[in-house]
Amino acid sequence: MSFNQTQFKTALQQVRQQLSLQSKFPTIPLHIFDTLSSTNQTLWELLNQGATIPRAVIAAQQTAGRGQRGRQWQSGLGGLYLSVALAPQLQASNSAHLTLCSAWGIARALRSYGIPVLLKWPNDLLLLEFKLGGILTETRVQRNLVTKAVIGIGINWSNTVPESGINLQSFCQQQLNPQVTSLEMLAAIVLEGLLSGYQYWLEFGIESLLPSYLELLHHLGSQVIVDGQPGIITGVTPTGELQVSFNSSEICLKPGTFSLGYSGRI
C-alpha cells in the first residue's frame, strides 16, 4: 500500500473548501515515505539538516513508532502516520497548549465529516469509546521558550488495531453516506484540522479554546479513583493538567502521572 500524493493534493483542496479554512499555512512541504522508523524522528533529522518550518512527513508504516512516555505505537500498513513541524515561540511551561489545540482541531475537523470523535486526556482521539488515534508532541527549548515543535499523529484507518482500538475505514463503511473514503482524504482532514487548531490558538489563546475543548472531553464529569479516593473530573487546566474534584478539595494531575482507561468493548 502506497500513499498517493496526487490524490492527497486533490483531497486537500476539497477539505479546505468544506471546512471554509482561511489557513495561514497554504502550502507545507510534505515528505512521503513508504517505511520509516518514526515520522517524528525523520522530521527532526530534516530540521537538523536545515529544513524550513512548517514542514510535514507522512509514512505508510513505521517500524519504531512512539507514543506517550516512550510506549510503542503499532504502526502497520494502512494507518495514517503524520508529523508536522511548527515554530510556536511559547513558554516551555505552556508546551501542553500544542497538544490541546492540535487534538481539538483534529477532532473538530473529523466531526465535520460525520465522525463523532471525542477527546481523551491528555492526547488521544476516541471513537465509540475506542482509541482512534494518538498525538505525540516533542519540543526543543531555548531560554525557556519552545522554539521548535514536532507534533506526531497516528490514526487508525485500515490497519490492524488492538482490542482497545477502532478502525476508521470499517466505521465509515458501515455508514449510509460515508464522507471519508480514503487514507489520503483522512490525511488532508487531519493536517488541516491540526493547522486550524494551531492557528486558532495563535490568534485567540488557550483560554478561548479550552471551553470548546472541554465540550469534546469524553471523561468530563466521570468518576475516577485517585490514591484510593473517588473524585469527579471537572476539567483541564490551561497548562494541560486534569482537574479532579473531591468532597472538599480539588487536585490537578500532570500528564503522565495518571491514566484514564477505555470503556469501549469489542
ZIZIKA-V828706 format. One record per run of one state. SS is the DSSP state (A for helix, B for strand, O for the rest). FROM is the first residue (numbers start at 1). TO is the last residue. If there is no record, write none. Layout:
[[SS;FROM;TO] [SS;FROM;TO]]
This chain:
[[O;1;4] [A;5;19] [O;20;28] [B;29;36] [O;37;38] [A;39;48] [O;49;54] [B;55;62] [O;63;65] [B;66;66] [O;67;67] [A;68;70] [O;71;71] [B;72;72] [O;73;79] [B;80;86] [O;87;89] [B;90;91] [A;92;94] [O;95;95] [A;96;111] [O;112;117] [B;118;120] [O;121;123] [B;124;127] [O;128;129] [B;130;142] [O;143;144] [B;145;155] [O;156;164] [B;165;165] [O;166;167] [A;168;173] [O;174;182] [A;183;204] [O;205;205] [A;206;215] [O;216;216] [B;217;217] [O;218;222] [B;223;226] [O;227;228] [B;229;236] [O;237;241] [B;242;245] [O;246;249] [B;250;253] [O;254;266]]
